[in-house]
Amino acid sequence: MAAVININFDSSLGGTGPISGGGHGPIGYTGSTWNNVSVAGGGEGGTRGGTDFSDSQGNATTIDLSIGTTGGYNTTNTNLELLADYLYTKDVSQTFTVSGLEVGASYNLTFIGHGGSTIQGPSITIGGDTQNIEPTDMGATSYTEGENYVTFTVVADSSGEISGSYSPIGTNTFGGISALQISSIPEPSVALLGGLGGLLLLRRRRWA
């Protein structure tokens, strides 16, 4: 596992409050740091986010997030702590931008959460790719892709940014997101060199 940018959307209405420690979310990570973004309760919308988020090992980064929202809320209708608080949009599409990324580098963006019911999952679009989070079991105790999270693999543009939007699914009223995990994808050459190094080390051990 590697360091990951963990971002939790923390509703001011209560819920579980700030998240910290290991084991949260579908993407494994080293360390225990979460960036907690406070979101006003009810219908007090606007743009939320933060700058220079820390990675899961507590190291400062240049990564920023700006995301539109109608407001924040919380639910007790979940067994996963990370999903108890969320930001949401009501009836409209909202935009988001992750910035401060390495130009031309590939990243996995994992969006987590589905609001407070089975009809409050978000429809998320980046470029020409749209994915929906559509839970069938609000009492789930583990993470399942499509049920409580989705992952996009995206290349940062010439400004070092990745932009997209989220909205309610179909004719639903709400679309909620609880968290976002951002992880970089090593370049093939780096991964190949690492693999070759491991093979050489193994051969040396065998010869010893």
C-alpha positions as CSV (number, residue, x, y, z in Angstrom):
1,M,0.0,0.0,0.0
2,A,1.0,3.6,-0.6
3,A,0.1,7.0,0.6
4,V,-3.3,8.2,-0.5
5,I,-5.1,11.6,-0.3
6,N,-8.1,10.9,2.0
7,I,-10.9,13.5,2.0
8,N,-14.0,13.2,4.3
9,F,-17.0,15.5,3.9
10,D,-18.1,16.2,7.5
11,S,-21.6,17.6,8.0
12,S,-22.1,20.3,10.6
13,L,-25.3,18.6,11.6
14,G,-23.6,15.9,13.6
15,G,-23.0,12.3,12.3
16,T,-19.7,10.7,13.2
17,G,-17.7,13.9,13.0
18,P,-14.1,14.0,11.7
19,I,-12.6,10.7,10.5
20,S,-9.1,9.6,11.4
21,G,-7.1,6.4,11.6
22,G,-6.6,3.4,9.2
23,G,-9.1,1.1,7.6
24,H,-11.6,3.6,6.3
25,G,-12.8,3.5,2.7
26,P,-12.3,0.9,-0.1
27,I,-8.8,2.0,-1.0
28,G,-6.0,0.7,1.3
29,Y,-3.4,3.2,2.5
30,T,-0.4,3.6,4.8
31,G,-0.7,6.0,7.7
32,S,-3.8,7.3,9.3
33,T,-4.4,10.9,8.1
34,W,-7.7,12.1,6.8
35,N,-8.5,15.6,5.6
36,N,-11.9,16.6,7.0
37,V,-13.9,19.2,5.0
38,S,-16.7,20.8,7.0
39,V,-20.0,21.1,5.0
40,A,-22.8,23.4,6.3
41,G,-25.9,21.6,7.2
42,G,-29.3,21.7,5.6
43,G,-29.6,23.7,2.4
44,E,-26.7,26.0,3.1
45,G,-24.9,25.3,-0.2
46,G,-21.9,26.8,-2.0
47,T,-18.4,25.7,-2.9
48,R,-16.4,23.6,-0.4
49,G,-13.0,22.0,-0.5
50,G,-9.5,22.8,0.7
51,T,-5.9,23.4,-0.3
52,D,-2.6,21.6,0.1
53,F,-4.2,18.4,1.5
54,S,-2.0,16.1,3.5
55,D,-1.5,12.5,2.3
56,S,-2.4,9.5,4.5
57,Q,1.1,9.6,6.0
58,G,0.7,13.2,7.1
59,N,2.9,14.7,4.4
60,A,1.9,18.0,2.8
61,T,0.9,18.0,-0.9
62,T,-0.1,20.5,-3.5
63,I,-3.4,18.9,-4.1
64,D,-6.5,21.1,-3.8
65,L,-10.3,20.4,-4.2
66,S,-13.2,22.6,-5.1
67,I,-16.7,21.1,-5.1
68,G,-20.2,22.6,-5.4
69,T,-22.9,21.5,-3.0
70,T,-26.4,22.2,-1.9
71,G,-25.5,21.4,1.7
72,G,-24.5,18.7,4.1
73,Y,-26.4,16.0,6.0
74,N,-25.9,12.9,8.1
75,T,-27.6,9.5,8.5
76,T,-27.7,6.7,11.0
77,N,-28.8,4.3,8.2
78,T,-25.4,2.8,7.6
79,N,-22.9,0.5,9.3
80,L,-19.9,2.1,7.7
81,E,-18.6,5.1,9.7
82,L,-17.3,6.9,6.7
83,L,-20.8,7.0,5.1
84,A,-22.6,8.7,8.0
85,D,-21.8,12.2,6.9
86,Y,-22.1,13.5,3.3
87,L,-22.5,16.5,1.1
88,Y,-25.3,16.5,-1.4
89,T,-26.8,18.1,-4.4
90,K,-30.6,18.6,-4.8
91,D,-32.2,18.6,-8.3
92,V,-29.1,20.1,-10.0
93,S,-25.7,19.1,-11.3
94,Q,-22.7,20.4,-9.3
95,T,-19.1,20.6,-10.5
96,F,-15.8,19.7,-8.9
97,T,-12.1,20.2,-9.7
98,V,-9.1,18.5,-8.2
99,S,-6.0,20.6,-8.8
100,G,-2.3,20.7,-8.0
101,L,-1.8,17.3,-9.7
102,E,1.2,16.4,-11.8
103,V,0.6,17.3,-15.5
104,G,0.0,14.2,-17.6
105,A,0.1,11.8,-14.6
106,S,-2.6,9.2,-14.1
107,Y,-4.7,9.1,-10.9
108,N,-7.5,7.0,-9.5
109,L,-10.3,9.0,-8.0
110,T,-12.6,7.0,-5.8
111,F,-15.9,8.6,-4.8
112,I,-17.6,7.0,-1.7
113,G,-21.1,7.2,-0.3
114,H,-24.7,7.4,-1.3
115,G,-26.6,9.8,0.9
116,G,-29.2,8.5,3.4
117,S,-31.2,6.0,1.3
118,T,-31.1,3.7,-1.7
119,I,-32.3,6.5,-4.0
120,Q,-29.8,9.2,-2.9
121,G,-26.7,7.9,-4.7
122,P,-24.9,10.2,-7.0
123,S,-24.3,10.1,-10.8
124,I,-20.7,11.2,-11.3
125,T,-19.2,12.2,-14.7
126,I,-15.6,12.8,-15.6
127,G,-14.9,13.4,-19.3
128,G,-17.1,11.0,-21.2
129,D,-17.3,8.5,-18.4
130,T,-20.4,8.4,-16.1
131,Q,-20.7,6.1,-13.2
132,N,-23.6,5.7,-10.6
133,I,-23.5,4.7,-7.0
134,E,-26.7,2.7,-6.5
135,P,-26.9,0.9,-3.1
136,T,-29.2,-2.1,-2.6
137,D,-28.2,-2.7,1.0
138,M,-27.9,0.3,3.3
139,G,-26.8,-2.0,6.1
140,A,-23.7,-3.1,4.2
141,T,-20.6,-3.7,6.4
142,S,-18.0,-3.7,3.6
143,Y,-17.3,-1.8,0.4
144,T,-18.6,-3.0,-3.0
145,E,-17.9,-1.1,-6.2
146,G,-21.1,0.3,-7.7
147,E,-23.0,-0.2,-4.3
148,N,-21.1,2.4,-2.2
149,Y,-18.2,3.6,-4.3
150,V,-16.9,4.1,-7.8
151,T,-13.4,4.6,-9.2
152,F,-12.3,6.7,-12.2
153,T,-8.9,6.4,-13.7
154,V,-8.0,9.8,-15.2
155,V,-5.0,11.7,-16.6
156,A,-4.4,15.2,-15.2
157,D,-4.7,17.9,-17.9
158,S,-2.2,20.5,-19.0
159,S,-3.1,22.6,-15.9
160,G,-2.6,19.7,-13.5
161,E,-6.4,19.4,-13.0
162,I,-9.2,16.8,-13.2
163,S,-12.7,18.2,-13.4
164,G,-16.1,16.7,-13.5
165,S,-19.7,16.9,-12.1
166,Y,-22.2,15.0,-10.0
167,S,-26.0,15.0,-9.9
168,P,-28.9,12.9,-8.6
169,I,-29.5,9.7,-10.6
170,G,-32.3,10.0,-13.2
171,T,-35.4,11.6,-11.7
172,N,-34.2,11.2,-8.1
173,T,-34.0,14.4,-6.0
174,F,-30.7,14.0,-4.1
175,G,-27.2,12.8,-4.8
176,G,-24.8,12.4,-1.9
177,I,-21.0,11.9,-1.6
178,S,-19.3,11.1,1.7
179,A,-15.7,11.0,0.8
180,L,-13.0,11.0,-1.9
181,Q,-9.8,9.0,-2.1
182,I,-7.1,10.1,-4.6
183,S,-4.2,7.8,-5.4
184,S,-1.5,8.2,-8.1
185,I,-0.8,5.4,-10.5
186,P,3.0,4.7,-11.0
187,E,4.4,5.1,-14.5
188,P,4.9,1.7,-16.2
189,S,8.6,2.3,-16.4
190,V,8.8,2.7,-12.7
191,A,6.7,-0.3,-12.0
192,L,8.8,-2.3,-14.5
193,L,12.1,-1.3,-12.9
194,G,10.7,-2.2,-9.5
195,G,9.7,-5.6,-10.8
196,L,13.1,-6.2,-12.4
197,G,14.9,-5.2,-9.2
198,G,12.8,-7.7,-7.2
199,L,13.7,-10.5,-9.7
200,L,17.4,-9.6,-9.5
201,L,17.3,-9.7,-5.7
202,L,15.5,-13.0,-5.8
203,R,18.1,-14.5,-8.1
204,R,21.0,-13.2,-6.0
205,R,19.4,-14.9,-2.9
206,R,19.1,-18.1,-4.8
207,W,22.8,-17.9,-5.9
208,A,24.0,-17.2,-2.3
